[in-house]
Amino acid sequence: MVLSEMGKTAEAYWYEIPNQFPFVKLESFVVMPNHIHGIIVINKPIER
C-alpha cells in the first residue's frame, strides 16, 4: 500500500514508541486506511 501523509505520520509515531517507553518491544504492524493494527510487547516488572 502507498501511504498517505497521515499514514506516514502514523508509521513514524509507531517507531517512536520504544523511544518513549524503553520497556516496550514492537512486533508487526499494518497501517490501514483509517486505523492501524499492531502488536506491542510490554516487558515491565510490576512495581510493589
N, C-alpha and C positions, 0 to 999 in steps of 0.2 A: 504494500500500500504506500502511496505517496502521501506523506503527512502534510497537513495544512500548517500554517504558522502556530495555531493553537495546539495542534498535535505535537509539533516540535517543542513547544514550551512544556507540555505535559511530560514528554520524554526527558527533557533536561531536568525538570524537577524530580523525576523518578530517580535519576542518577545522583541527585544531591542528597537523597535521604540518608545514606550512610555517613555523609559528612556532618549531618546534624545529630545523628544517632549512631555512634560507632558500634553499638551492640547489635545493630541490625544488619542482616545479610540479605541482599536482593537475589531473588531467583528469577524465573522467566516472567515476562510481561508482554502485553499486547495493547496497543493503542487502538481503540475502536472509534467509530465516527463521533460518538458523543460521550464516551467514558473510557476508562482503562480497566484492565484486569491484570492483577499481578500477585505474585507470591512473595511475602516478606517473612523471613525467619527472625524472630526476636530471641536473642540469647542473652538475657539479662538476669542475673541471680536475684532472687526475691530478698529484699532488704527487710530484716526483722528488728 
